[in-house]
Amino acid sequence: MKRIFIQAGILTLFVFLIGIMIGVWLDNFRLASISNSLSESDINSYDARLLNSYIGTFGKNYCNVALEQNLEYNNKIYEDGKNIESRLTASSFSSNTMQEWRRYTLLQTQFWLNSIELKDNCNFTYHTVVHLFRLQNTTTTEEVDNKVQSNILLSLKEKCGNKMMLIPITADSNLVTVGAISKQFNVTEYPAIIIDESHVFQGLTAKDKLNSVIQC
């Protein structure tokens, strides 16, 4: 009987130690995942800022190279955005996914600023088209209007190619920079379109009306 108790005690201790080891491993795994996620986020953010500095420093001498890199940067964050958007739909705006979307919004805003600076420095003739929209606390009408507006803009982008820089920005991302954009252009209705920092359309806007400004 004593031997049975000793064996049971040893087995219990063994299971307890295995549980602790698994717990430590899971904690380390979670920390590594968070660290990798933050590192990737930091890399993308630094990359965006360095590209902006590159454009400001060398843009006039290397316009075509700077434009090519800015477009490549946009393609990269666009793919990230599609992945995040699918997770937003699946997870019903979980806090982690919303954090990723806010980062994506900042990166798109940086792309817009890069595009403006390139256009000024290099005398490019493309159009910047900002699509401001809300994700949360929207009415059914606004949701439908935004989907229709997105399709209209994607259709124009396919037609215009690199003559049109399409920049989707979430207006309700709780970011100071985005709030400043809405205030600067007096946007009170969504979706809203800002073309070349001078033409502002609020509410669902027809393709013909947008095309009359973009003309590509």
Beta strands, then each sheet from edge to edge (+ up, - down):
strand 1: 127-133
strand 2: 164-170
strand 3: 192-195
strand 4: 199-202
sheet 1: 2+ 1+ 3- 4+
end
